[in-house]
Each structure stands twice: as structure tokens, then as C-alpha cells.
Amino acid sequence: MSRKPFVREVSKTGWYLKHPRYMRYMSREVTCIPIGAFALLLVCAVERLAQGQQAWDSFIAALKGPWSFLGMAVILAFATYNATNWFNVTPKAMPVQTGEEFLDGKYIVGAHYAVWAIATLVVLFFAGVL
């Protein structure tokens, strides 16, 4: 009998490349990076707003460039990907029981998408787009 236990070798950097489920997990987790960058941008916006009108105007002018637009589009894509993934996982994470039966997952997911659409319309209305 051997005294050394069997230890399976696991790659420290590429373990998630071996299975599609792990790839989906890591793709969800990596979305936090651009969303965190956007949160830092909002903190900078509040700081510039506190500094006065001239600092705020220069901040807004910097956001009107093509690179800024591209960055915002990438952040929006990552945020949409993250939200849709979590909406689709919600029935497994938060099963709703009515009596002895569980509510079908499509109703939970549909409710999340409906609230998202309504919230989007409300924001667009108050922004003056609609």
C-alpha cells in the first residue's frame, strides 16, 4: 500500500477550457471586469460633478469620442450577457413553490425579462428618448 495519496493534476490557468460548463461559468465571471470599469467611471463622474461646471463639461466632452462610444458598447454587451445569463439561471437558484408544485421556470424567466423591459422603457421615458 502506498502512503502517498493520488492527487489529480489540475492546470492552474486553463482548467476551465476542458468543459463547456466551466467555459460558460468563466465567461459569466469575466463580465465583472468591464462592469467594474464602468462603476469606476461613474465614481469619476461624481467627482468631476463635485469639482464644478468646467470639470463636468470636460468630462462630458471626453465621453463624446469614438473610443468612449466603443467602450460603452462593449460594457453594454457584457452587461447584457451577464443579465441574460443570470435571468436564465434564476429558476434553478430561486425555485418558487406554489402549494406542492414548483412554478415552471419559463414564468420566472419571463417575469425577469418583462420587468427588465419595463424598467428600460421607464428609463428611456425619463431620459427624454420616448
N, C-alpha and C positions, 0 to 999 in steps of 0.2 A: 504494500500500500504506500502510495506517495504522500508525503507530508505537504507538498506544495499544491494548493488548490488550483483548479483550472480558471484562468482569467481570460475572458474573450477580449481580443484586441479591438478597440474602437478608435477610429480615426478622430483626432481632436478637432479637425476643421471640416471634414467632408462627410460626417455621419448622416446628415440629412439628405444627401444625394442618393442614398441607397433605396429609398422607398418613397413613392408618390405622396403618401400621407404626411411624411415628415417634410417633404418639399412644400406642401400646402401650409403646414404649420409655420415653417420658417418664412414663407412669403407673407403670411399674416403678421408675423412678428417684426419683419424688417420695415413694415409700413410705419412704425413708430418714429423712424429717423426723420423723414420729411415732415411728418406731423409735428414732431418736436421742434424742428427748424421753424415751422410756421408759428408755433407758440412763442418762440424767441422773437420772431418778427413782430408779433403783437405786443410783446413787452417793450421792444424798441419803439413801437408806435406810441405807446402810452408815455414813454419817457420823452419822446420828441414833442408830444402834445403838451406835456407839462413845461417844456422849455420855452414855449411861446409860438406865435404865429409864423415867424420866419423859419424856425426849425421844422415845424409841421409842413409848411409849404415845400421845403427842400426834400423832406421825406416822401411826400406825395409825388413830387417830380421824379424822384429816383424810382418809384414804383411804376412809372409810366413807360419805362424802357422795354424793349423786346425781350431781354433776358429775364426781367422780372415777370413778364407775362408768361414766358415759357416755364419758369419756376413755379408760378402759381398753378399752371395747368398740370404740371407733374404732381404737385401736392394735392390738387383736387382729384386726380386719378388715383393716387394712393389712398386718399381718404374714402373715396367711393368704393374701392376694392375692399378696404378694411370693413366698412359699414355693411356691405352686401354679404361678406363672409360671416360676420357676426350675426346678422339677421337670419341667415340660413342655418346657423348652428343653435340659435335660441331654443327651438323645441327640445333639443337634447339637454341643454343646460338648465332650462326652466320649464319643465313639463307642467301643464295646467290640468288639474284633476277636477272633473265635474261629477260628483257622485262617485260611482265605482269606475267610471270610464275616464280615459285621458282625452283631452281635446286634440283633434287632429293637428299635426304640425303645420299644415298649409294655412290654417286660420291664424296661427300665431305669427308666422312669417308674413302673411298678407296684412295683418294689423300693423306690423312694424313698417312695412313699405307704405301703407296708407298714411300713417302718422308722419313719416318722412316726407311724403309728397305734400301733405297739408302744411307742415312746417316750412317747406321750401316755398310754397305759394304765399304764405304769410310774410316771410322774409322778403320775397320779391315785391309784394304789395307795399310794405313799409319802406322799401328801398326806392320806390317810385318806378319800378320796371313794368309792373302791371297796372 
